[in-house]
Protein backbone atom coordinates (compact mmCIF):
# COMPACT_ATOMS: atom_id res chain seq x y z
CA UNK A 1 0.00 0.00 0.00
CA UNK A 2 1.21 3.48 -0.81
CA UNK A 3 2.70 5.41 2.09
CA UNK A 4 0.32 8.15 3.23
CA UNK A 5 2.07 11.48 2.89
CA UNK A 6 1.02 15.08 2.17
CA UNK A 7 0.95 16.31 -1.42
CA UNK A 8 2.36 19.81 -1.41
CA UNK A 9 2.56 22.51 -4.06
CA UNK A 10 4.86 25.52 -3.58
CA UNK A 11 4.36 28.66 -5.66
CA UNK A 12 3.20 26.90 -8.80
CA UNK A 13 3.35 28.95 -11.98
CA UNK A 14 2.33 27.53 -15.34
CA UNK A 15 2.50 29.56 -18.53
CA UNK A 16 1.85 28.64 -22.15
CA UNK A 17 2.93 30.33 -25.35
CA UNK A 18 5.89 31.25 -27.53
CA UNK A 19 7.34 34.25 -29.33
CA UNK A 20 6.70 36.53 -26.40
CA UNK A 21 2.96 35.84 -26.27
CA UNK A 22 2.15 33.89 -23.11
CA UNK A 23 -0.93 32.86 -21.19
CA UNK A 24 -0.69 32.33 -17.45
CA UNK A 25 -2.73 29.36 -16.25
CA UNK A 26 -1.31 29.29 -12.72
CA UNK A 27 0.01 32.45 -11.09
CA UNK A 28 1.65 31.28 -7.85
CA UNK A 29 -0.37 28.57 -6.13
CA UNK A 30 0.48 27.14 -2.71
CA UNK A 31 -1.56 24.15 -1.59
CA UNK A 32 -1.16 21.17 0.72
CA UNK A 33 -3.38 18.10 0.54
CA UNK A 34 -3.19 16.15 3.81
CA UNK A 35 -3.31 12.34 3.86
CA UNK A 36 -6.93 11.20 3.69
CA UNK A 37 -8.28 14.71 3.10
CA UNK A 38 -10.96 15.44 0.50
CA UNK A 39 -10.57 18.75 -1.34
CA UNK A 40 -12.78 20.32 -4.01
CA UNK A 41 -11.08 22.74 -6.40
CA UNK A 42 -13.68 25.13 -7.80
CA UNK A 43 -13.64 28.01 -10.23
CA UNK A 44 -15.02 29.21 -13.55
CA UNK A 45 -13.76 27.94 -16.89
CA UNK A 46 -10.21 29.18 -17.42
CA UNK A 47 -9.50 29.72 -13.72
CA UNK A 48 -6.67 27.19 -13.70
CA UNK A 49 -8.30 24.38 -11.72
CA UNK A 50 -7.66 21.59 -14.24
CA UNK A 51 -4.11 22.84 -14.85
CA UNK A 52 -3.55 22.69 -11.09
CA UNK A 53 -4.83 19.11 -10.97
CA UNK A 54 -2.53 18.10 -13.82
CA UNK A 55 0.48 19.70 -12.11
CA UNK A 56 -0.35 18.03 -8.79
CA UNK A 57 -0.57 14.66 -10.54
CA UNK A 58 2.66 15.08 -12.49
CA UNK A 59 0.90 15.17 -15.85
CA UNK A 60 2.18 18.71 -16.45
CA UNK A 61 5.47 20.19 -15.29
CA UNK A 62 5.10 23.68 -13.77
CA UNK A 63 6.99 26.58 -15.30
CA UNK A 64 8.04 27.59 -11.80
CA UNK A 65 7.56 26.12 -8.34
CA UNK A 66 7.45 22.51 -7.23
CA UNK A 67 5.10 19.68 -6.32
CA UNK A 68 6.39 17.43 -3.54
CA UNK A 69 5.21 13.87 -2.97
CA UNK A 70 6.91 11.36 -0.66
CA UNK A 71 9.95 13.61 -0.44
CA UNK A 72 10.32 13.91 -4.21
CA UNK A 73 9.92 16.90 -6.49
CA UNK A 74 7.77 15.52 -9.32
CA UNK A 75 9.48 17.79 -11.86
CA UNK A 76 12.83 16.15 -11.10
CA UNK A 77 11.53 12.70 -12.06
CA UNK A 78 11.82 11.25 -15.53
CA UNK A 79 8.73 10.90 -17.70
CA UNK A 80 8.84 7.13 -17.11
CA UNK A 81 9.02 7.60 -13.33
CA UNK A 82 6.08 10.00 -13.33
CA UNK A 83 4.08 7.59 -15.48
CA UNK A 84 4.83 4.78 -13.03
CA UNK A 85 3.78 7.02 -10.16
CA UNK A 86 0.41 7.57 -11.83
CA UNK A 87 -0.11 3.80 -11.88
CA UNK A 88 0.81 3.28 -8.23
CA UNK A 89 0.58 6.36 -6.00
CA UNK A 90 -2.09 8.31 -7.90
CA UNK A 91 -5.52 7.27 -9.19
CA UNK A 92 -7.73 9.09 -11.70
CA UNK A 93 -11.46 9.40 -12.36
CA UNK A 94 -12.48 11.42 -15.42
CA UNK A 95 -15.79 12.93 -16.49
CA UNK A 96 -16.41 10.33 -19.19
CA UNK A 97 -14.80 7.40 -17.35
CA UNK A 98 -12.45 6.72 -20.28
CA UNK A 99 -12.94 2.95 -20.07
CA UNK A 100 -11.69 0.76 -22.91
CA UNK A 101 -14.83 -0.39 -24.75
CA UNK A 102 -13.43 -3.77 -25.78
CA UNK A 103 -12.51 -4.86 -22.22
CA UNK A 104 -14.89 -6.19 -19.55
CA UNK A 105 -15.30 -4.27 -16.31
CA UNK A 106 -12.87 -6.48 -14.39
CA UNK A 107 -10.07 -5.91 -16.91
CA UNK A 108 -10.75 -2.19 -17.15
CA UNK A 109 -10.46 -1.96 -13.37
CA UNK A 110 -7.36 -4.19 -13.28
CA UNK A 111 -5.54 -2.28 -16.03
CA UNK A 112 -3.20 -0.21 -13.80
CA UNK A 113 -2.04 -3.37 -12.03
CA UNK A 114 -1.48 -5.28 -15.27
CA UNK A 115 0.41 -2.36 -16.80
CA UNK A 116 2.58 -2.38 -13.68
CA UNK A 117 3.51 -6.03 -14.19
CA UNK A 118 1.05 -7.76 -11.86
CA UNK A 119 -0.03 -11.13 -13.32
CA UNK A 120 -3.45 -10.95 -14.95
CA UNK A 121 -5.12 -13.47 -12.63
CA UNK A 122 -3.98 -11.63 -9.50
CA UNK A 123 -4.82 -8.21 -10.93
CA UNK A 124 -8.31 -9.30 -11.98
CA UNK A 125 -8.94 -10.89 -8.58
CA UNK A 126 -8.09 -7.59 -6.87
CA UNK A 127 -10.28 -5.69 -9.33
CA UNK A 128 -13.19 -8.04 -8.70
CA UNK A 129 -13.01 -7.33 -4.98
CA UNK A 130 -13.19 -3.60 -5.69
CA UNK A 131 -16.10 -4.03 -8.07
CA UNK A 132 -17.98 -5.94 -5.39
CA UNK A 133 -17.14 -3.29 -2.78
CA UNK A 134 -18.51 -0.63 -5.13
CA UNK A 135 -21.79 -2.45 -5.68
CA UNK A 136 -21.01 -4.10 -9.02
CA UNK A 137 -21.11 -7.75 -7.98
CA UNK A 138 -22.10 -9.87 -10.95
CA UNK A 139 -21.09 -7.23 -13.51
CA UNK A 140 -17.39 -8.02 -13.81
CA UNK A 141 -17.75 -9.47 -17.33
CA UNK A 142 -19.88 -6.65 -18.74
CA UNK A 143 -18.28 -4.28 -21.20
CA UNK A 144 -18.75 -0.50 -20.87
CA UNK A 145 -21.49 -0.49 -23.50
CA UNK A 146 -23.50 -2.86 -21.31
CA UNK A 147 -23.30 -0.61 -18.25
CA UNK A 148 -25.24 2.48 -17.23
CA UNK A 149 -23.38 5.77 -16.84
CA UNK A 150 -23.28 5.40 -13.07
CA UNK A 151 -22.07 1.81 -13.26
CA UNK A 152 -19.33 2.78 -15.71
CA UNK A 153 -18.14 5.50 -13.33
CA UNK A 154 -18.00 2.93 -10.53
CA UNK A 155 -15.73 0.82 -12.72
CA UNK A 156 -13.59 3.93 -13.23
CA UNK A 157 -13.45 4.41 -9.45
CA UNK A 158 -12.41 0.78 -9.02
CA UNK A 159 -9.64 1.35 -11.57
CA UNK A 160 -8.51 4.45 -9.65
CA UNK A 161 -8.37 2.58 -6.34
CA UNK A 162 -7.12 -0.83 -7.40
CA UNK A 163 -3.48 0.06 -6.74
CA UNK A 164 -4.12 1.51 -3.25
CA UNK A 165 -3.08 5.05 -4.26
CA UNK A 166 -2.25 7.82 -1.85
CA UNK A 167 -4.25 10.41 -3.83
CA UNK A 168 -7.24 10.06 -6.16
CA UNK A 169 -7.79 12.89 -8.65
CA UNK A 170 -11.30 13.31 -10.05
CA UNK A 171 -11.92 15.80 -12.87
CA UNK A 172 -15.66 16.64 -13.07
CA UNK A 173 -16.48 13.00 -12.19
CA UNK A 174 -20.26 13.52 -12.36
CA UNK A 175 -20.37 16.00 -15.24
CA UNK A 176 -21.91 13.46 -17.65
CA UNK A 177 -24.44 12.08 -15.14
CA UNK A 178 -27.89 13.14 -13.99
CA UNK A 179 -28.20 14.59 -10.50
CA UNK A 180 -29.35 11.43 -8.73
CA UNK A 181 -26.77 9.18 -10.38
CA UNK A 182 -24.10 11.79 -9.75
CA UNK A 183 -24.92 11.83 -6.04
CA UNK A 184 -24.68 8.03 -5.92
CA UNK A 185 -21.28 8.10 -7.62
CA UNK A 186 -20.02 10.81 -5.26
CA UNK A 187 -21.17 8.79 -2.26
CA UNK A 188 -19.31 5.74 -3.54
CA UNK A 189 -16.20 7.77 -4.39
CA UNK A 190 -15.97 9.56 -1.05
CA UNK A 191 -16.80 6.43 0.97
CA UNK A 192 -14.21 4.36 -0.90
CA UNK A 193 -11.37 6.86 -0.57
CA UNK A 194 -12.21 7.36 3.10
CA UNK A 195 -12.13 3.59 3.65
CA UNK A 196 -8.65 3.31 2.12
CA UNK A 197 -7.19 6.47 3.63
CA UNK A 198 -6.52 8.01 0.22
CA UNK A 199 -6.73 11.76 -0.26
CA UNK A 200 -9.30 12.94 -2.80
CA UNK A 201 -9.00 15.99 -5.06
CA UNK A 202 -12.12 16.82 -7.08
CA UNK A 203 -12.13 19.52 -9.76
CA UNK A 204 -15.65 20.85 -10.25
CA UNK A 205 -17.67 23.92 -11.11
CA UNK A 206 -20.69 22.59 -9.15
CA UNK A 207 -21.17 23.67 -5.51
CA UNK A 208 -23.31 20.56 -4.90
CA UNK A 209 -20.35 18.37 -5.82
CA UNK A 210 -17.98 20.43 -3.66
CA UNK A 211 -20.23 19.88 -0.63
CA UNK A 212 -19.09 16.26 -0.53
CA UNK A 213 -15.54 17.37 0.33
CA UNK A 214 -14.10 18.50 3.64
CA UNK A 215 -12.39 21.53 2.13
CA UNK A 216 -13.18 23.73 -0.85
CA UNK A 217 -10.55 25.80 -2.64
CA UNK A 218 -11.81 28.57 -4.94
CA UNK A 219 -9.68 29.59 -7.92
CA UNK A 220 -9.78 32.63 -10.16
CA UNK A 221 -7.26 33.86 -12.75
CA UNK A 222 -4.76 31.15 -11.82
CA UNK A 223 -4.77 31.90 -8.09
CA UNK A 224 -6.44 30.53 -4.99
CA UNK A 225 -8.67 33.38 -3.87
CA UNK A 226 -10.64 31.71 -1.06
CA UNK A 227 -11.07 28.44 0.77
CA UNK A 228 -13.24 27.07 3.50
CA UNK A 229 -13.46 23.89 5.50
CA UNK A 230 -16.37 22.10 7.05
CA UNK A 231 -16.42 19.29 9.57
CA UNK A 232 -19.14 17.16 7.94
CA UNK A 233 -17.97 14.81 5.20
CA UNK A 234 -21.13 14.45 3.13
CA UNK A 235 -24.37 16.31 2.45
CA UNK A 236 -26.17 13.79 4.67
CA UNK A 237 -23.87 14.74 7.55
CA UNK A 238 -24.59 18.42 6.94
CA UNK A 239 -28.33 17.84 7.07
CA UNK A 240 -27.99 15.75 10.23
CA UNK A 241 -26.36 18.65 12.08
CA UNK A 242 -29.11 21.14 11.30
DABEL-V937903 format. One record per helix or strand of 3 or more residues. SS is the DSSP state (@ for helix, = for strand). FROM is the first residue (numbers start at 0). TO is the last residue. Records with the same first field share a line. If there is no record, write none. Layout:
# DABEL-V937903
SS = FROM-TO  FROM-TO
This chain:
# DABEL-V937903
= = 6-17  20-32  37-41  63-68  89-92  166-170  198-203  214-219  222-228
@ = 48-55  73-75  78-87  104-114  119-132  143-145  148-160  178-195  206-209  234-239
